[in-house]
Amino acid sequence: MKKILVACGSGIATSTAVNNKIKNILDSNGYKGEYEINQIKVTEAPRLSPKYDFLISTTQEPAGLECEYVSAVPFLTGVNIQKATDEILELMKK
C-alpha cells in the first residue's frame, strides 16, 4: 500500500482537483486499492512526510521533505502531464 500526500497552499482548492486526477490515473493503471491519499496543506508536508512514500503538490517542494516529490502543476496547466504521470507511476513501482 503506497501512502501519498497531495498538497496545495490551503489543502482545499487545487489539491482537490489534483487528487481526483491522481485517483483516475492510478485506478486506470491497475493500482485501485493499492494506495491511500491524504490531502493536506503544503505546510504540513515536512512533518508528515516520513510516514509517506511521496508528495504530489501544486507548490514548490517544501524544505525538510523526507519523501519523494512530484510537481502537480502539469495537472493544472495541461503542460507536461505525461511526464508527471510517468513520475507517479514509476514511484508506484518502487
N, C-alpha and C positions, 0 to 999 in steps of 0.2 A: 504494500500500500504506500503510494507516494503521497507525501504531505506537501501541499502547495499553498503559498501565500499569494494573494492578489491584492495589490495596493494602489491607492491614488492619494492625493493630498488629504481628502476628507474621509476616505473609506466608504463613500456612498455613490457618488455620481459616475465617474468614468470607470471605476473599478467594477461596478455592476455590469456595465456593457461589456467590458473585457472578460469578466467572469463567465458570462453566457457564451461568448465566442470560444473561450478556452474549453468549456464543457463540451461544446459541439465538436471541436477539433479532436479532443481526447476520445469522446464516445465514437466518433466516426472512424477512428483509427484503432479501434479494438480495446480501448482502455476503460470502458464503462465498468464501474465498480472497483477500479484499481487505484483510485485517487481520492483524496479529501482536500477540498479547497476552503481556506479561511480568508475571508475578505476583511481587510484592515486599513487603518490609516498608515501611511508610509512611515510615520514617526515611531510606530510600534514595531517595525520590521527588525531593527537590530536586536531588540530584546527577545523577540520570538524566534528569530532565525536559527538558533542552534537546534531547535526541535523540528525544523522543516527541511525539505530537500531542495526547494528553490522558491525564489520570489519572482513574480511577474508584476511589474509596476509601470504605471504611466509617468513616473517621475524618474529622476536620475537615481543611480544606485546609491543608497544611503551609506554613510560611513559606518564601519563597525559591523557590517553584514557578515554572517557566518554561514551562509548557504549560497548556492548558485543564483545568478541574477539574469533575468531576461527582460528586455525593454518591451513594454506593451504599446508603445507609441505607434508601431505599424498597424495595430488593430484599430486605432483611432483615425489614422491618416490614410490608410489604404496603400501605403508605400512600404515595400519590403515585407509584406505579410508572409510570403513563403519562407523567407529567411528566419523570421521569428517562429513560425510554425515548426520548421525543421529543428531549431534550437530546443524547443519544448519537447518534441518527440524524441530527440536524442537524450535529453535529460530523463525522460520516462524509461529509457532502456537501461540506464545506469543502475 
